[in-house]
Amino acid sequence: MELYEEEAEHLGPEFDTTRHACRAAIVKSPALHYLAHYSSGVFDFGVDALGDPPSPPDALPGGTRREELKRLGRHLTFQVTSLDRALQEARTGRLIRTVLHTEQGALFCDSVVPTEHVVGLVLDHAGAGPLFGHPAVDEADRAIAELATGLRGELSLGSLNPGGWETFGAPQALPGAGPREPHVSAGEGALDACAEAVRAQDLHLVAHVAGGEVLAMVDHLADPSLGPFFKQVTVEARRRFYLGFVRELGGLATRLNRAVRPVVGGLLVRAVLDVEMGAVYYYRLGPGEYVVGVTIDQAQVGEADDRMSALATRLTPSGP
């Protein structure tokens, strides 16, 4: 596999181990086509297996796919910073991993520390299949999560378990009490399907949105087993936040789709906003219609995503 590497003029030897780690990640994971490193939104270096020829010396700047990817990565790191601020209200920690999964590829942005991000890309992934569990997308997702964790290790920092990959598939502790009825904040739309998907073990909140309105929203946030997650914020305060946030996610998805589609291709069908304590999931059902899920347990991020993928498949039998 022929790799192409590009670095910014400001790069010094302090980036050597980081560059080696990124090169090793893309060699190890054939699903990854592109990796770039950003500091405070500034492109540091990139390594790719795109197969595009280098730009001729007299080429006009900004016209190549690599230039488009650099700009998209810069845009994404700024979007992530803005989203991080918005999500702080839920008191679930920093935004550590963002997944933008389209019909033709996937873009990832994982945080090493708040000002340092790695951006990865999967292009032309084969087959429709489930959105969560897609072989190429999941392989790249895991690779970037491992890379971010490894780069944190260079700074003597522990793992944030991005994607919940380190705990995915581990045995779950059973809740102390029997199953309870979920709390219903909005009771129309796909209420029954949402109520069946939500549970106290992993997928703690599910909402169905269409036409800018939250038709259904159910949750298990008040389950006693989740008590330790509410030392800084009340259940009602989180419910209010998510009720507003799930409504706004449609507009955010539209803006992200506009930025990602020209480079990655296809409509945005899945997005994951992975924070230190859990994740928010967006799954597109149709024009202006989507389902949103929330987990507040980082160890269950993978399981909750799997349940959301199954819910989205159930509500769109013909596929996304």
VOGU-3710 file (C-alpha; in Angstrom, 3 decimals, decimal comma):
1> melyeeeaeh> 0,000/0,000/0,000  1,446/3,322/-1,116  1,118/5,997/1,562  1,185/9,728/0,895  2,276/12,024/3,722  1,930/15,762/4,033  3,013/18,029/6,844  2,542/21,698/7,702  5,502/24,060/7,742  5,280/24,566/11,498
11> lgpefdttrh> 5,836/20,875/12,266  8,847/20,091/14,473  10,423/16,939/15,961  7,956/17,056/18,878  5,379/15,564/16,468  7,567/12,611/15,425  6,037/9,954/17,682  2,519/11,186/16,841  3,233/10,957/13,108  4,651/7,456/13,490
21> acraaivksp> 1,566/6,385/15,462  -0,781/7,730/12,759  1,216/6,029/9,997  1,133/2,740/11,926  -2,649/3,047/12,422  -3,375/3,451/8,721  -1,017/0,575/7,825  -2,705/-1,658/10,413  -6,252/-0,826/9,306  -6,896/-1,176/5,542
31> alhylahyss> -10,398/0,285/6,050  -8,853/3,682/6,863  -8,157/5,805/3,793  -7,072/9,033/5,452  -5,802/10,297/8,813  -4,968/13,857/9,800  -3,871/15,538/13,015  -5,085/18,977/14,123  -3,979/21,252/16,965  -6,510/23,957/17,930
41> gvfdfgvdal> -8,152/23,509/14,527  -4,876/23,904/12,616  -3,757/21,116/10,253  -0,463/19,575/11,434  -0,007/16,593/9,118  -1,881/13,951/7,178  -1,221/10,445/5,919  -3,425/8,656/3,392  -3,893/5,689/1,084  -6,133/7,576/-1,360
51> gdppsppdal> -3,936/6,790/-4,335  -4,224/10,361/-5,652  -1,077/11,716/-7,327  0,817/14,538/-5,605  -0,137/18,032/-6,758  2,146/19,468/-9,440  4,273/22,390/-8,238  2,351/24,916/-10,359  -1,142/23,702/-9,289  -3,575/26,241/-7,887
61> pggtrreelk> -4,108/25,753/-4,124  -7,315/24,214/-2,829  -8,419/22,159/-5,807  -7,399/18,627/-4,840  -9,281/16,050/-2,778  -6,571/16,264/-0,121  -7,099/20,033/0,142  -10,857/19,432/0,463  -10,229/16,905/3,234  -7,939/19,315/5,081
71> rlgrhltfqv> -10,645/21,989/4,972  -13,318/19,492/6,041  -11,171/18,355/8,969  -10,642/21,939/10,060  -14,395/22,612/9,821  -15,152/19,451/11,783  -12,767/20,273/14,631  -14,451/23,675/15,025  -17,894/22,038/14,938  -16,755/19,571/17,596
81> tsldralqea> -15,565/22,425/19,824  -18,940/24,164/19,456  -20,863/20,944/20,137  -18,681/20,271/23,156  -19,826/23,571/24,668  -23,498/22,805/23,920  -23,301/19,340/25,500  -21,705/20,645/28,712  -25,182/21,492/30,005  -25,943/17,773/30,369
91> rtgrlirtvl> -22,924/17,378/32,689  -21,714/14,243/30,905  -18,157/15,444/30,243  -16,274/16,497/27,128  -17,045/15,406/23,585  -14,351/12,819/22,863  -15,469/11,106/19,627  -17,655/12,156/16,719  -18,827/9,774/13,977  -20,476/11,039/10,775
101> hteqgalfcd> -21,638/7,984/8,818  -22,986/8,576/5,295  -24,392/6,297/2,616  -20,928/6,114/1,010  -18,391/6,535/3,785  -17,670/7,706/7,315  -15,752/10,525/8,941  -14,382/10,366/12,492  -13,006/13,000/14,836  -11,524/11,769/18,124
111> svvptehvvg> -10,127/14,020/20,813  -6,758/13,318/22,417  -6,936/16,353/24,709  -9,357/19,287/24,240  -7,159/21,072/21,662  -5,786/17,986/19,859  -7,839/15,899/17,416  -7,300/13,068/14,955  -9,620/12,974/11,932  -10,066/9,755/9,948
121> lvldhagagp> -11,984/8,788/6,832  -13,491/5,674/5,271  -14,471/6,028/1,597  -16,631/3,849/-0,644  -17,443/1,268/2,001  -18,985/-1,835/0,482  -22,548/-2,968/1,076  -25,475/-1,456/2,948  -25,813/-3,723/5,985  -26,548/-2,452/9,491
131> lfghpavdea> -25,277/1,016/10,293  -23,750/-0,162/13,555  -21,650/-3,239/12,904  -20,575/-2,290/9,384  -17,190/-4,082/9,040  -15,177/-1,285/7,393  -16,706/1,533/9,442  -16,299/-0,293/12,755  -12,733/-1,330/11,909  -11,770/2,287/11,205
141> draiaelatg> -13,694/3,504/14,259  -11,803/1,114/16,540  -8,478/2,000/14,926  -8,949/5,731/15,518  -10,159/5,132/19,082  -7,032/3,044/19,782  -4,880/5,751/18,182  -6,403/8,501/20,340  -5,950/6,353/23,443  -2,332/5,638/22,477
151> lrgelslgsl> -1,622/9,347/21,984  -3,119/10,047/25,410  -0,751/7,399/26,782  2,190/9,412/25,418  1,000/12,217/27,719  0,653/9,818/30,681  -3,144/10,106/30,458  -5,537/7,180/30,821  -8,065/5,884/28,327  -11,449/7,594/27,910
161> npggwetfga> -12,735/4,404/26,207  -13,975/6,209/23,063  -16,725/4,236/21,378  -16,976/1,954/24,402  -14,892/-0,474/22,339  -12,777/-1,592/25,305  -15,907/-2,804/27,142  -18,097/-3,813/24,180  -19,579/-7,262/24,656  -18,555/-7,510/28,331
171> pqalpgagpr> -21,108/-9,150/30,674  -23,588/-6,633/32,072  -24,554/-6,419/35,716  -28,285/-7,002/36,097  -30,275/-4,095/37,587  -31,244/-4,649/41,199  -34,976/-4,248/40,670  -37,259/-5,634/37,971  -38,004/-3,742/34,775  -39,915/-0,486/35,200
181> ephvsagega> -42,135/1,364/32,792  -40,188/4,116/31,029  -40,966/7,761/31,678  -42,862/9,258/28,734  -42,173/12,922/27,879  -43,907/12,815/24,487  -46,312/10,077/23,463  -46,975/10,061/19,730  -45,120/8,823/16,630  -43,158/5,602/17,053
191> ldacaeavra> -43,800/5,508/20,793  -44,168/1,720/21,078  -40,957/1,004/19,158  -39,048/3,578/21,213  -40,401/2,159/24,476  -39,282/-1,340/23,482  -35,775/-0,134/22,575  -35,078/1,951/25,690  -33,847/0,201/28,848  -31,966/0,911/32,064
201> qdlhlvahva> -28,963/-1,307/31,197  -27,625/0,712/28,253  -29,946/2,778/26,037  -31,334/5,236/28,572  -33,384/7,612/26,375  -34,957/7,342/22,906  -36,819/9,981/20,894  -38,609/10,062/17,534  -38,559/13,420/15,720  -40,339/14,461/12,518
211> ggevlamvdh> -41,041/17,864/11,004  -39,104/19,610/13,757  -41,346/18,163/16,488  -40,456/15,587/19,145  -43,275/13,083/18,604  -42,106/10,513/21,145  -39,529/10,594/23,941  -39,125/7,910/26,579  -36,395/7,289/29,138  -35,184/5,293/32,113
221> ladpslgpff> -33,102/8,151/33,556  -34,830/7,899/36,929  -33,973/4,212/37,374  -32,274/3,751/40,789  -29,357/1,911/39,155  -28,419/5,189/37,419  -28,351/7,220/40,636  -24,538/7,690/40,637  -24,799/9,482/37,261  -26,926/12,269/38,768
231> kqvtvearrr> -24,673/13,769/41,426  -24,231/17,035/39,474  -27,584/17,377/37,725  -31,191/16,310/38,351  -33,098/13,829/36,207  -35,576/16,570/35,239  -32,787/18,950/34,186  -31,304/16,293/31,892  -34,728/15,500/30,445  -35,278/19,191/29,632
241> fylgfvrelg> -31,854/19,422/28,008  -32,333/16,338/25,835  -35,859/17,386/24,838  -34,394/20,583/23,377  -31,245/18,980/22,004  -32,995/16,174/20,109  -35,190/18,765/18,402  -32,116/20,751/17,319  -30,254/17,689/16,058  -32,128/17,760/12,754
251> glatrlnrav> -30,759/21,198/11,889  -27,275/20,185/13,013  -27,426/17,037/10,860  -28,452/19,155/7,854  -25,473/21,482/8,354  -23,051/18,585/8,830  -24,485/16,799/5,787  -23,892/19,932/3,694  -20,225/19,997/4,743  -19,523/16,259/4,507
261> rpvvggllvr> -21,471/15,187/1,421  -19,302/16,833/-1,291  -16,207/15,059/0,036  -17,461/11,761/1,508  -20,581/11,289/-0,637  -24,134/10,255/0,221  -26,585/11,468/2,837  -25,688/11,545/6,526  -27,554/8,535/7,948  -25,922/8,117/11,380
271> avldvemgav> -24,073/10,400/13,758  -22,567/9,654/17,161  -21,590/12,323/19,671  -19,559/10,342/22,196  -18,888/12,147/25,483  -16,915/11,055/28,529  -20,109/9,671/30,114  -22,007/8,035/27,270  -23,159/9,199/23,850  -25,939/10,773/21,795
281> yyyrlgpgey> -26,960/8,936/18,591  -28,718/10,270/15,493  -30,227/7,880/12,932  -31,952/9,261/9,840  -35,287/7,661/8,894  -36,299/9,936/6,020  -36,523/13,619/5,029  -36,889/15,582/8,271  -37,454/12,388/10,292  -35,008/10,668/12,639
291> vvgvtidqaq> -34,577/8,828/15,927  -32,219/9,889/18,705  -30,780/7,757/21,489  -28,798/8,554/24,623  -26,691/6,492/26,976  -24,994/8,045/29,997  -22,728/5,048/30,678  -19,483/5,035/28,671  -19,075/1,283/29,100  -22,360/0,770/27,198
301> vgeaddrmsa> -21,752/3,091/24,223  -21,369/0,194/21,774  -24,391/-1,747/23,058  -26,612/1,350/22,968  -25,504/2,106/19,391  -26,373/-1,470/18,402  -29,890/-1,067/19,838  -30,327/2,247/17,997  -29,257/0,643/14,724  -31,850/-2,111/15,233
311> latrltpsgp> -34,537/0,478/16,043  -33,731/2,510/12,922  -33,851/-0,655/10,796  -37,220/-1,574/12,303  -38,668/1,865/11,540  -37,265/1,896/7,980  -37,664/-1,704/6,731  -36,337/-0,804/3,276  -33,071/0,440/4,809  -31,707/3,924/5,563
//
